[in-house]
Amino acid sequence: MTVKGRAGKTAVIISAVLAAVMLFPFGSHLRDGGTVIYQPVSRIYRVEKLHELTAGTEEYRYGDFRVGTAIYFFGAEVYNEISYSDE
């Protein structure tokens, strides 16, 4: 398939720009101790850089931090390296 004419080339350029915008991640900063979530407009994937202050429960005491990285692709978790620390 070849693209002929000005309209065809314009359509290819517009499609490429839209695809780039749909896949470029934007960061969201949460007020939980420093967590940043990177996610594109299309929501195909999500990267979470966790630095979250935890509340006290039976598992961990108040003041611990959850730190690490989690990656989700189409809503399924594909990578998880989250640990608890007492910075």
PDB file of N, CA, C and O in Angstrom:
ATOM      1  N   MET A   1       0.846  -1.177   0.000  1.00  0.00           N
ATOM      2  CA  MET A   1       0.000   0.000   0.000  1.00  0.00           C
ATOM      3  C   MET A   1       0.885   1.232   0.000  1.00  0.00           C
ATOM      4  O   MET A   1       1.826   1.338   0.786  1.00  0.00           O
ATOM      5  N   THR A   2       0.576   2.149  -0.878  1.00  0.00           N
ATOM      6  CA  THR A   2       1.327   3.392  -0.934  1.00  0.00           C
ATOM      7  C   THR A   2       0.395   4.549  -0.641  1.00  0.00           C
ATOM      8  O   THR A   2      -0.801   4.497  -0.928  1.00  0.00           O
ATOM      9  N   VAL A   3       0.956   5.580  -0.073  1.00  0.00           N
ATOM     10  CA  VAL A   3       0.185   6.779   0.235  1.00  0.00           C
ATOM     11  C   VAL A   3       0.440   7.783  -0.868  1.00  0.00           C
ATOM     12  O   VAL A   3       1.579   8.178  -1.114  1.00  0.00           O
ATOM     13  N   LYS A   4      -0.629   8.191  -1.531  1.00  0.00           N
ATOM     14  CA  LYS A   4      -0.477   9.118  -2.646  1.00  0.00           C
ATOM     15  C   LYS A   4      -1.198  10.416  -2.321  1.00  0.00           C
ATOM     16  O   LYS A   4      -2.259  10.428  -1.698  1.00  0.00           O
ATOM     17  N   GLY A   5      -0.602  11.478  -2.754  1.00  0.00           N
ATOM     18  CA  GLY A   5      -1.236  12.770  -2.625  1.00  0.00           C
ATOM     19  C   GLY A   5      -1.014  13.407  -1.260  1.00  0.00           C
ATOM     20  O   GLY A   5      -0.521  12.779  -0.324  1.00  0.00           O
ATOM     21  N   ARG A   6      -1.391  14.658  -1.185  1.00  0.00           N
ATOM     22  CA  ARG A   6      -1.209  15.445   0.030  1.00  0.00           C
ATOM     23  C   ARG A   6      -2.119  14.969   1.155  1.00  0.00           C
ATOM     24  O   ARG A   6      -1.711  14.978   2.316  1.00  0.00           O
ATOM     25  N   ALA A   7      -3.333  14.558   0.838  1.00  0.00           N
ATOM     26  CA  ALA A   7      -4.280  14.110   1.864  1.00  0.00           C
ATOM     27  C   ALA A   7      -3.800  12.820   2.525  1.00  0.00           C
ATOM     28  O   ALA A   7      -3.958  12.652   3.734  1.00  0.00           O
ATOM     29  N   GLY A   8      -3.229  11.929   1.765  1.00  0.00           N
ATOM     30  CA  GLY A   8      -2.725  10.677   2.310  1.00  0.00           C
ATOM     31  C   GLY A   8      -1.542  10.890   3.246  1.00  0.00           C
ATOM     32  O   GLY A   8      -1.464  10.273   4.308  1.00  0.00           O
ATOM     33  N   LYS A   9      -0.627  11.761   2.852  1.00  0.00           N
ATOM     34  CA  LYS A   9       0.532  12.059   3.691  1.00  0.00           C
ATOM     35  C   LYS A   9       0.111  12.770   4.970  1.00  0.00           C
ATOM     36  O   LYS A   9       0.667  12.517   6.039  1.00  0.00           O
ATOM     37  N   THR A  10      -0.859  13.648   4.862  1.00  0.00           N
ATOM     38  CA  THR A  10      -1.366  14.348   6.042  1.00  0.00           C
ATOM     39  C   THR A  10      -2.022  13.366   7.009  1.00  0.00           C
ATOM     40  O   THR A  10      -1.860  13.487   8.223  1.00  0.00           O
ATOM     41  N   ALA A  11      -2.752  12.408   6.481  1.00  0.00           N
ATOM     42  CA  ALA A  11      -3.395  11.401   7.332  1.00  0.00           C
ATOM     43  C   ALA A  11      -2.357  10.559   8.067  1.00  0.00           C
ATOM     44  O   ALA A  11      -2.550  10.223   9.235  1.00  0.00           O
ATOM     45  N   VAL A  12      -1.268  10.217   7.400  1.00  0.00           N
ATOM     46  CA  VAL A  12      -0.204   9.436   8.043  1.00  0.00           C
ATOM     47  C   VAL A  12       0.457  10.243   9.153  1.00  0.00           C
ATOM     48  O   VAL A  12       0.718   9.708  10.230  1.00  0.00           O
ATOM     49  N   ILE A  13       0.731  11.512   8.909  1.00  0.00           N
ATOM     50  CA  ILE A  13       1.356  12.372   9.921  1.00  0.00           C
ATOM     51  C   ILE A  13       0.440  12.548  11.119  1.00  0.00           C
ATOM     52  O   ILE A  13       0.892  12.457  12.261  1.00  0.00           O
ATOM     53  N   ILE A  14      -0.839  12.798  10.877  1.00  0.00           N
ATOM     54  CA  ILE A  14      -1.794  12.960  11.975  1.00  0.00           C
ATOM     55  C   ILE A  14      -1.915  11.673  12.778  1.00  0.00           C
ATOM     56  O   ILE A  14      -1.992  11.719  14.006  1.00  0.00           O
ATOM     57  N   SER A  15      -1.933  10.532  12.109  1.00  0.00           N
ATOM     58  CA  SER A  15      -2.014   9.245  12.803  1.00  0.00           C
ATOM     59  C   SER A  15      -0.785   9.009  13.671  1.00  0.00           C
ATOM     60  O   SER A  15      -0.905   8.515  14.792  1.00  0.00           O
ATOM     61  N   ALA A  16       0.392   9.355  13.167  1.00  0.00           N
ATOM     62  CA  ALA A  16       1.625   9.174  13.934  1.00  0.00           C
ATOM     63  C   ALA A  16       1.647  10.073  15.164  1.00  0.00           C
ATOM     64  O   ALA A  16       2.071   9.643  16.237  1.00  0.00           O
ATOM     65  N   VAL A  17       1.198  11.304  15.022  1.00  0.00           N
ATOM     66  CA  VAL A  17       1.159  12.240  16.157  1.00  0.00           C
ATOM     67  C   VAL A  17       0.151  11.754  17.201  1.00  0.00           C
ATOM     68  O   VAL A  17       0.447  11.789  18.396  1.00  0.00           O
ATOM     69  N   LEU A  18      -1.016  11.307  16.782  1.00  0.00           N
ATOM     70  CA  LEU A  18      -2.014  10.795  17.731  1.00  0.00           C
ATOM     71  C   LEU A  18      -1.523   9.555  18.461  1.00  0.00           C
ATOM     72  O   LEU A  18      -1.758   9.403  19.660  1.00  0.00           O
ATOM     73  N   ALA A  19      -0.838   8.664  17.740  1.00  0.00           N
ATOM     74  CA  ALA A  19      -0.293   7.463  18.385  1.00  0.00           C
ATOM     75  C   ALA A  19       0.757   7.838  19.426  1.00  0.00           C
ATOM     76  O   ALA A  19       0.801   7.241  20.502  1.00  0.00           O
ATOM     77  N   ALA A  20       1.595   8.813  19.118  1.00  0.00           N
ATOM     78  CA  ALA A  20       2.614   9.258  20.076  1.00  0.00           C
ATOM     79  C   ALA A  20       1.977   9.870  21.316  1.00  0.00           C
ATOM     80  O   ALA A  20       2.423   9.608  22.433  1.00  0.00           O
ATOM     81  N   VAL A  21       0.949  10.676  21.136  1.00  0.00           N
ATOM     82  CA  VAL A  21       0.261  11.304  22.273  1.00  0.00           C
ATOM     83  C   VAL A  21      -0.447  10.246  23.112  1.00  0.00           C
ATOM     84  O   VAL A  21      -0.453  10.339  24.339  1.00  0.00           O
ATOM     85  N   MET A  22      -1.040   9.246  22.471  1.00  0.00           N
ATOM     86  CA  MET A  22      -1.768   8.215  23.210  1.00  0.00           C
ATOM     87  C   MET A  22      -0.836   7.311  24.016  1.00  0.00           C
ATOM     88  O   MET A  22      -1.287   6.695  24.982  1.00  0.00           O
ATOM     89  N   LEU A  23       0.449   7.208  23.655  1.00  0.00           N
ATOM     90  CA  LEU A  23       1.379   6.319  24.341  1.00  0.00           C
ATOM     91  C   LEU A  23       2.371   7.051  25.247  1.00  0.00           C
ATOM     92  O   LEU A  23       3.098   6.398  25.995  1.00  0.00           O
ATOM     93  N   PHE A  24       2.425   8.377  25.205  1.00  0.00           N
ATOM     94  CA  PHE A  24       3.351   9.141  26.039  1.00  0.00           C
ATOM     95  C   PHE A  24       2.798   9.249  27.460  1.00  0.00           C
ATOM     96  O   PHE A  24       1.667   9.702  27.637  1.00  0.00           O
ATOM     97  N   PRO A  25       3.562   8.846  28.473  1.00  0.00           N
ATOM     98  CA  PRO A  25       3.039   8.863  29.850  1.00  0.00           C
ATOM     99  C   PRO A  25       3.095  10.242  30.491  1.00  0.00           C
ATOM    100  O   PRO A  25       4.009  11.026  30.238  1.00  0.00           O
ATOM    101  N   PHE A  26       2.100  10.520  31.324  1.00  0.00           N
ATOM    102  CA  PHE A  26       2.040  11.736  32.116  1.00  0.00           C
ATOM    103  C   PHE A  26       2.109  11.341  33.579  1.00  0.00           C
ATOM    104  O   PHE A  26       1.509  10.345  33.983  1.00  0.00           O
ATOM    105  N   GLY A  27       2.827  12.103  34.368  1.00  0.00           N
ATOM    106  CA  GLY A  27       3.000  11.773  35.785  1.00  0.00           C
ATOM    107  C   GLY A  27       1.936  12.400  36.664  1.00  0.00           C
ATOM    108  O   GLY A  27       1.540  13.548  36.464  1.00  0.00           O
ATOM    109  N   SER A  28       1.480  11.630  37.641  1.00  0.00           N
ATOM    110  CA  SER A  28       0.531  12.118  38.652  1.00  0.00           C
ATOM    111  C   SER A  28       1.182  11.932  40.011  1.00  0.00           C
ATOM    112  O   SER A  28       1.559  10.818  40.372  1.00  0.00           O
ATOM    113  N   HIS A  29       1.315  13.006  40.760  1.00  0.00           N
ATOM    114  CA  HIS A  29       1.924  12.958  42.083  1.00  0.00           C
ATOM    115  C   HIS A  29       0.833  12.827  43.135  1.00  0.00           C
ATOM    116  O   HIS A  29      -0.118  13.608  43.153  1.00  0.00           O
ATOM    117  N   LEU A  30       0.973  11.845  44.004  1.00  0.00           N
ATOM    118  CA  LEU A  30       0.007  11.636  45.080  1.00  0.00           C
ATOM    119  C   LEU A  30       0.539  12.232  46.374  1.00  0.00           C
ATOM    120  O   LEU A  30       1.750  12.376  46.544  1.00  0.00           O
ATOM    121  N   ARG A  31      -0.352  12.572  47.273  1.00  0.00           N
ATOM    122  CA  ARG A  31       0.032  13.161  48.554  1.00  0.00           C
ATOM    123  C   ARG A  31       0.078  12.092  49.647  1.00  0.00           C
ATOM    124  O   ARG A  31      -0.520  12.265  50.708  1.00  0.00           O
ATOM    125  N   ASP A  32       0.768  11.017  49.397  1.00  0.00           N
ATOM    126  CA  ASP A  32       0.845   9.936  50.371  1.00  0.00           C
ATOM    127  C   ASP A  32       2.273   9.705  50.835  1.00  0.00           C
ATOM    128  O   ASP A  32       2.551   8.699  51.487  1.00  0.00           O
ATOM    129  N   GLY A  33       3.167  10.597  50.519  1.00  0.00           N
ATOM    130  CA  GLY A  33       4.556  10.452  50.915  1.00  0.00           C
ATOM    131  C   GLY A  33       5.510  10.576  49.747  1.00  0.00           C
ATOM    132  O   GLY A  33       6.723  10.614  49.951  1.00  0.00           O
ATOM    133  N   GLY A  34       4.997  10.641  48.522  1.00  0.00           N
ATOM    134  CA  GLY A  34       5.858  10.838  47.367  1.00  0.00           C
ATOM    135  C   GLY A  34       5.628   9.875  46.217  1.00  0.00           C
ATOM    136  O   GLY A  34       6.495   9.763  45.351  1.00  0.00           O
ATOM    137  N   THR A  35       4.513   9.181  46.167  1.00  0.00           N
ATOM    138  CA  THR A  35       4.224   8.253  45.077  1.00  0.00           C
ATOM    139  C   THR A  35       3.967   9.022  43.781  1.00  0.00           C
ATOM    140  O   THR A  35       3.287  10.048  43.772  1.00  0.00           O
ATOM    141  N   VAL A  36       4.531   8.498  42.685  1.00  0.00           N
ATOM    142  CA  VAL A  36       4.298   9.058  41.354  1.00  0.00           C
ATOM    143  C   VAL A  36       3.775   7.939  40.472  1.00  0.00           C
ATOM    144  O   VAL A  36       4.352   6.852  40.436  1.00  0.00           O
ATOM    145  N   ILE A  37       2.677   8.200  39.753  1.00  0.00           N
ATOM    146  CA  ILE A  37       2.101   7.227  38.827  1.00  0.00           C
ATOM    147  C   ILE A  37       2.237   7.790  37.416  1.00  0.00           C
ATOM    148  O   ILE A  37       1.762   8.888  37.125  1.00  0.00           O
ATOM    149  N   TYR A  38       2.891   7.024  36.547  1.00  0.00           N
ATOM    150  CA  TYR A  38       3.044   7.402  35.145  1.00  0.00           C
ATOM    151  C   TYR A  38       2.065   6.569  34.331  1.00  0.00           C
ATOM    152  O   TYR A  38       2.073   5.340  34.390  1.00  0.00           O
ATOM    153  N   GLN A  39       1.212   7.270  33.559  1.00  0.00           N
ATOM    154  CA  GLN A  39       0.175   6.578  32.798  1.00  0.00           C
ATOM    155  C   GLN A  39      -0.175   7.405  31.566  1.00  0.00           C
ATOM    156  O   GLN A  39      -0.383   8.612  31.682  1.00  0.00           O
ATOM    157  N   PRO A  40      -0.247   6.779  30.380  1.00  0.00           N
ATOM    158  CA  PRO A  40      -0.621   7.531  29.182  1.00  0.00           C
ATOM    159  C   PRO A  40      -2.132   7.743  29.107  1.00  0.00           C
ATOM    160  O   PRO A  40      -2.891   7.174  29.892  1.00  0.00           O
ATOM    161  N   VAL A  41      -2.543   8.552  28.171  1.00  0.00           N
ATOM    162  CA  VAL A  41      -3.968   8.833  27.975  1.00  0.00           C
ATOM    163  C   VAL A  41      -4.725   7.564  27.618  1.00  0.00           C
ATOM    164  O   VAL A  41      -5.873   7.393  28.031  1.00  0.00           O
ATOM    165  N   SER A  42      -4.102   6.673  26.859  1.00  0.00           N
ATOM    166  CA  SER A  42      -4.774   5.456  26.416  1.00  0.00           C
ATOM    167  C   SER A  42      -4.921   4.417  27.533  1.00  0.00           C
ATOM    168  O   SER A  42      -5.679   3.459  27.378  1.00  0.00           O
ATOM    169  N   ARG A  43      -4.220   4.585  28.640  1.00  0.00           N
ATOM    170  CA  ARG A  43      -4.267   3.692  29.812  1.00  0.00           C
ATOM    171  C   ARG A  43      -3.915   2.254  29.475  1.00  0.00           C
ATOM    172  O   ARG A  43      -4.444   1.326  30.087  1.00  0.00           O
ATOM    173  N   ILE A  44      -3.026   2.059  28.507  1.00  0.00           N
ATOM    174  CA  ILE A  44      -2.565   0.724  28.149  1.00  0.00           C
ATOM    175  C   ILE A  44      -1.651   0.175  29.234  1.00  0.00           C
ATOM    176  O   ILE A  44      -1.711  -1.010  29.564  1.00  0.00           O
ATOM    177  N   TYR A  45      -0.807   1.034  29.786  1.00  0.00           N
ATOM    178  CA  TYR A  45       0.111   0.601  30.833  1.00  0.00           C
ATOM    179  C   TYR A  45       0.145   1.649  31.946  1.00  0.00           C
ATOM    180  O   TYR A  45      -0.314   2.778  31.777  1.00  0.00           O
ATOM    181  N   ARG A  46       0.708   1.238  33.099  1.00  0.00           N
ATOM    182  CA  ARG A  46       0.845   2.148  34.229  1.00  0.00           C
ATOM    183  C   ARG A  46       2.101   1.751  34.999  1.00  0.00           C
ATOM    184  O   ARG A  46       2.323   0.572  35.278  1.00  0.00           O
ATOM    185  N   VAL A  47       2.918   2.743  35.340  1.00  0.00           N
ATOM    186  CA  VAL A  47       4.110   2.519  36.144  1.00  0.00           C
ATOM    187  C   VAL A  47       3.939   3.303  37.430  1.00  0.00           C
ATOM    188  O   VAL A  47       3.714   4.513  37.400  1.00  0.00           O
ATOM    189  N   GLU A  48       4.046   2.613  38.569  1.00  0.00           N
ATOM    190  CA  GLU A  48       3.908   3.254  39.874  1.00  0.00           C
ATOM    191  C   GLU A  48       5.248   3.237  40.588  1.00  0.00           C
ATOM    192  O   GLU A  48       5.811   2.171  40.835  1.00  0.00           O
ATOM    193  N   LYS A  49       5.758   4.416  40.920  1.00  0.00           N
ATOM    194  CA  LYS A  49       6.957   4.553  41.744  1.00  0.00           C
ATOM    195  C   LYS A  49       6.456   4.876  43.141  1.00  0.00           C
ATOM    196  O   LYS A  49       6.105   6.021  43.426  1.00  0.00           O
ATOM    197  N   LEU A  50       6.418   3.876  44.015  1.00  0.00           N
ATOM    198  CA  LEU A  50       5.802   4.020  45.325  1.00  0.00           C
ATOM    199  C   LEU A  50       6.779   4.544  46.362  1.00  0.00           C
ATOM    200  O   LEU A  50       7.930   4.113  46.440  1.00  0.00           O
ATOM    201  N   HIS A  51       6.289   5.483  47.153  1.00  0.00           N
ATOM    202  CA  HIS A  51       6.928   5.949  48.379  1.00  0.00           C
ATOM    203  C   HIS A  51       5.779   6.420  49.250  1.00  0.00           C
ATOM    204  O   HIS A  51       5.500   7.614  49.349  1.00  0.00           O
ATOM    205  N   GLU A  52       5.123   5.465  49.875  1.00  0.00           N
ATOM    206  CA  GLU A  52       3.838   5.695  50.523  1.00  0.00           C
ATOM    207  C   GLU A  52       3.962   5.495  52.031  1.00  0.00           C
ATOM    208  O   GLU A  52       4.454   4.463  52.485  1.00  0.00           O
ATOM    209  N   LEU A  53       3.523   6.468  52.791  1.00  0.00           N
ATOM    210  CA  LEU A  53       3.484   6.356  54.248  1.00  0.00           C
ATOM    211  C   LEU A  53       2.286   5.497  54.621  1.00  0.00           C
ATOM    212  O   LEU A  53       1.166   5.759  54.184  1.00  0.00           O
ATOM    213  N   THR A  54       2.524   4.465  55.433  1.00  0.00           N
ATOM    214  CA  THR A  54       1.467   3.520  55.763  1.00  0.00           C
ATOM    215  C   THR A  54       0.852   3.823  57.116  1.00  0.00           C
ATOM    216  O   THR A  54       1.479   4.444  57.974  1.00  0.00           O
ATOM    217  N   ALA A  55      -0.370   3.381  57.295  1.00  0.00           N
ATOM    218  CA  ALA A  55      -1.049   3.488  58.584  1.00  0.00           C
ATOM    219  C   ALA A  55      -0.734   2.228  59.390  1.00  0.00           C
ATOM    220  O   ALA A  55      -0.312   1.218  58.826  1.00  0.00           O
ATOM    221  N   GLY A  56      -0.933   2.284  60.669  1.00  0.00           N
ATOM    222  CA  GLY A  56      -0.619   1.141  61.510  1.00  0.00           C
ATOM    223  C   GLY A  56      -1.656   0.039  61.399  1.00  0.00           C
ATOM    224  O   GLY A  56      -2.847   0.296  61.569  1.00  0.00           O
ATOM    225  N   THR A  57      -1.229  -1.176  61.117  1.00  0.00           N
ATOM    226  CA  THR A  57      -2.085  -2.361  61.097  1.00  0.00           C
ATOM    227  C   THR A  57      -1.321  -3.495  61.764  1.00  0.00           C
ATOM    228  O   THR A  57      -0.248  -3.282  62.330  1.00  0.00           O
ATOM    229  N   GLU A  58      -1.865  -4.673  61.697  1.00  0.00           N
ATOM    230  CA  GLU A  58      -1.188  -5.820  62.288  1.00  0.00           C
ATOM    231  C   GLU A  58       0.091  -6.183  61.529  1.00  0.00           C
ATOM    232  O   GLU A  58       1.041  -6.683  62.130  1.00  0.00           O
ATOM    233  N   GLU A  59       0.123  -5.935  60.209  1.00  0.00           N
ATOM    234  CA  GLU A  59       1.285  -6.298  59.401  1.00  0.00           C
ATOM    235  C   GLU A  59       2.491  -5.406  59.663  1.00  0.00           C
ATOM    236  O   GLU A  59       3.618  -5.892  59.750  1.00  0.00           O
ATOM    237  N   TYR A  60       2.261  -4.124  59.788  1.00  0.00           N
ATOM    238  CA  TYR A  60       3.369  -3.184  59.941  1.00  0.00           C
ATOM    239  C   TYR A  60       2.924  -2.041  60.840  1.00  0.00           C
ATOM    240  O   TYR A  60       1.732  -1.778  61.000  1.00  0.00           O
ATOM    241  N   ARG A  61       3.901  -1.373  61.415  1.00  0.00           N
ATOM    242  CA  ARG A  61       3.579  -0.304  62.357  1.00  0.00           C
ATOM    243  C   ARG A  61       3.394   1.029  61.636  1.00  0.00           C
ATOM    244  O   ARG A  61       3.794   1.189  60.483  1.00  0.00           O
ATOM    245  N   TYR A  62       2.794   1.958  62.321  1.00  0.00           N
ATOM    246  CA  TYR A  62       2.583   3.293  61.763  1.00  0.00           C
ATOM    247  C   TYR A  62       3.932   3.956  61.508  1.00  0.00           C
ATOM    248  O   TYR A  62       4.835   3.869  62.341  1.00  0.00           O
ATOM    249  N   GLY A  63       4.070   4.605  60.382  1.00  0.00           N
ATOM    250  CA  GLY A  63       5.288   5.320  60.046  1.00  0.00           C
ATOM    251  C   GLY A  63       6.199   4.576  59.101  1.00  0.00           C
ATOM    252  O   GLY A  63       7.205   5.128  58.656  1.00  0.00           O
ATOM    253  N   ASP A  64       5.873   3.336  58.781  1.00  0.00           N
ATOM    254  CA  ASP A  64       6.654   2.612  57.776  1.00  0.00           C
ATOM    255  C   ASP A  64       6.313   3.159  56.393  1.00  0.00           C
ATOM    256  O   ASP A  64       5.245   3.736  56.187  1.00  0.00           O
ATOM    257  N   PHE A  65       7.221   2.975  55.462  1.00  0.00           N
ATOM    258  CA  PHE A  65       6.999   3.382  54.085  1.00  0.00           C
ATOM    259  C   PHE A  65       6.942   2.156  53.198  1.00  0.00           C
ATOM    260  O   PHE A  65       7.726   1.222  53.366  1.00  0.00           O
ATOM    261  N   ARG A  66       6.009   2.158  52.251  1.00  0.00           N
ATOM    262  CA  ARG A  66       6.014   1.181  51.162  1.00  0.00           C
ATOM    263  C   ARG A  66       6.795   1.816  50.036  1.00  0.00           C
ATOM    264  O   ARG A  66       6.417   2.881  49.548  1.00  0.00           O
ATOM    265  N   VAL A  67       7.874   1.189  49.613  1.00  0.00           N
ATOM    266  CA  VAL A  67       8.702   1.747  48.546  1.00  0.00           C
ATOM    267  C   VAL A  67       8.921   0.694  47.478  1.00  0.00           C
ATOM    268  O   VAL A  67       8.943  -0.502  47.771  1.00  0.00           O
ATOM    269  N   GLY A  68       9.083   1.136  46.242  1.00  0.00           N
ATOM    270  CA  GLY A  68       9.349   0.214  45.148  1.00  0.00           C
ATOM    271  C   GLY A  68       8.682   0.644  43.863  1.00  0.00           C
ATOM    272  O   GLY A  68       8.244   1.784  43.711  1.00  0.00           O
ATOM    273  N   THR A  69       8.617  -0.300  42.941  1.00  0.00           N
ATOM    274  CA  THR A  69       8.063  -0.050  41.616  1.00  0.00           C
ATOM    275  C   THR A  69       7.110  -1.179  41.248  1.00  0.00           C
ATOM    276  O   THR A  69       7.379  -2.352  41.507  1.00  0.00           O
ATOM    277  N   ALA A  70       5.989  -0.799  40.637  1.00  0.00           N
ATOM    278  CA  ALA A  70       5.031  -1.772  40.113  1.00  0.00           C
ATOM    279  C   ALA A  70       4.670  -1.355  38.689  1.00  0.00           C
ATOM    280  O   ALA A  70       4.470  -0.172  38.413  1.00  0.00           O
ATOM    281  N   ILE A  71       4.588  -2.332  37.790  1.00  0.00           N
ATOM    282  CA  ILE A  71       4.244  -2.063  36.397  1.00  0.00           C
ATOM    283  C   ILE A  71       3.021  -2.898  36.031  1.00  0.00           C
ATOM    284  O   ILE A  71       2.978  -4.099  36.296  1.00  0.00           O
ATOM    285  N   TYR A  72       2.038  -2.260  35.425  1.00  0.00           N
ATOM    286  CA  TYR A  72       0.805  -2.914  34.990  1.00  0.00           C
ATOM    287  C   TYR A  72       0.664  -2.737  33.484  1.00  0.00           C
ATOM    288  O   TYR A  72       0.919  -1.656  32.953  1.00  0.00           O
ATOM    289  N   PHE A  73       0.259  -3.801  32.800  1.00  0.00           N
ATOM    290  CA  PHE A  73       0.038  -3.765  31.359  1.00  0.00           C
ATOM    291  C   PHE A  73      -1.342  -4.328  31.090  1.00  0.00           C
ATOM    292  O   PHE A  73      -1.599  -5.490  31.407  1.00  0.00           O
ATOM    293  N   PHE A  74      -2.229  -3.551  30.523  1.00  0.00           N
ATOM    294  CA  PHE A  74      -3.634  -3.900  30.311  1.00  0.00           C
ATOM    295  C   PHE A  74      -4.293  -4.319  31.623  1.00  0.00           C
ATOM    296  O   PHE A  74      -5.119  -5.231  31.647  1.00  0.00           O
ATOM    297  N   GLY A  75      -3.924  -3.649  32.709  1.00  0.00           N
ATOM    298  CA  GLY A  75      -4.531  -3.894  34.012  1.00  0.00           C
ATOM    299  C   GLY A  75      -3.952  -5.057  34.784  1.00  0.00           C
ATOM    300  O   GLY A  75      -4.272  -5.230  35.960  1.00  0.00           O
ATOM    301  N   ALA A  76      -3.106  -5.863  34.155  1.00  0.00           N
ATOM    302  CA  ALA A  76      -2.494  -7.009  34.834  1.00  0.00           C
ATOM    303  C   ALA A  76      -1.097  -6.617  35.316  1.00  0.00           C
ATOM    304  O   ALA A  76      -0.337  -5.976  34.589  1.00  0.00           O
ATOM    305  N   GLU A  77      -0.772  -7.004  36.530  1.00  0.00           N
ATOM    306  CA  GLU A  77       0.533  -6.684  37.091  1.00  0.00           C
ATOM    307  C   GLU A  77       1.600  -7.575  36.458  1.00  0.00           C
ATOM    308  O   GLU A  77       1.500  -8.801  36.496  1.00  0.00           O
ATOM    309  N   VAL A  78       2.629  -6.939  35.871  1.00  0.00           N
ATOM    310  CA  VAL A  78       3.694  -7.704  35.236  1.00  0.00           C
ATOM    311  C   VAL A  78       5.002  -7.599  35.998  1.00  0.00           C
ATOM    312  O   VAL A  78       5.897  -8.416  35.781  1.00  0.00           O
ATOM    313  N   TYR A  79       5.143  -6.626  36.879  1.00  0.00           N
ATOM    314  CA  TYR A  79       6.358  -6.457  37.665  1.00  0.00           C
ATOM    315  C   TYR A  79       5.978  -5.839  38.992  1.00  0.00           C
ATOM    316  O   TYR A  79       5.168  -4.914  39.051  1.00  0.00           O
ATOM    317  N   ASN A  80       6.578  -6.364  40.073  1.00  0.00           N
ATOM    318  CA  ASN A  80       6.267  -5.845  41.398  1.00  0.00           C
ATOM    319  C   ASN A  80       7.488  -6.029  42.284  1.00  0.00           C
ATOM    320  O   ASN A  80       7.870  -7.152  42.611  1.00  0.00           O
ATOM    321  N   GLU A  81       8.084  -4.929  42.662  1.00  0.00           N
ATOM    322  CA  GLU A  81       9.206  -4.960  43.597  1.00  0.00           C
ATOM    323  C   GLU A  81       8.913  -3.917  44.675  1.00  0.00           C
ATOM    324  O   GLU A  81       9.513  -2.842  44.692  1.00  0.00           O
ATOM    325  N   ILE A  82       7.994  -4.245  45.564  1.00  0.00           N
ATOM    326  CA  ILE A  82       7.576  -3.333  46.627  1.00  0.00           C
ATOM    327  C   ILE A  82       7.982  -3.919  47.957  1.00  0.00           C
ATOM    328  O   ILE A  82       7.755  -5.100  48.219  1.00  0.00           O
ATOM    329  N   SER A  83       8.578  -3.102  48.794  1.00  0.00           N
ATOM    330  CA  SER A  83       8.986  -3.559  50.125  1.00  0.00           C
ATOM    331  C   SER A  83       8.620  -2.489  51.148  1.00  0.00           C
ATOM    332  O   SER A  83       8.225  -1.378  50.793  1.00  0.00           O
ATOM    333  N   TYR A  84       8.757  -2.838  52.404  1.00  0.00           N
ATOM    334  CA  TYR A  84       8.479  -1.922  53.499  1.00  0.00           C
ATOM    335  C   TYR A  84       9.796  -1.509  54.136  1.00  0.00           C
ATOM    336  O   TYR A  84      10.681  -2.337  54.350  1.00  0.00           O
ATOM    337  N   SER A  85       9.915  -0.222  54.437  1.00  0.00           N
ATOM    338  CA  SER A  85      11.119   0.256  55.104  1.00  0.00           C
ATOM    339  C   SER A  85      10.708   1.268  56.165  1.00  0.00           C
ATOM    340  O   SER A  85       9.583   1.768  56.146  1.00  0.00           O
ATOM    341  N   ASP A  86      11.596   1.566  57.068  1.00  0.00           N
ATOM    342  CA  ASP A  86      11.320   2.536  58.128  1.00  0.00           C
ATOM    343  C   ASP A  86      12.288   3.705  58.041  1.00  0.00           C
ATOM    344  O   ASP A  86      12.983   4.021  59.007  1.00  0.00           O
ATOM    345  N   GLU A  87      12.327   4.345  56.881  1.00  0.00           N
ATOM    346  CA  GLU A  87      13.259   5.434  56.608  1.00  0.00           C
ATOM    347  C   GLU A  87      13.282   6.456  57.687  1.00  0.00           C
ATOM    348  O   GLU A  87      14.023   7.435  57.595  1.00  0.00           O
TER     349      GLU A  87
END
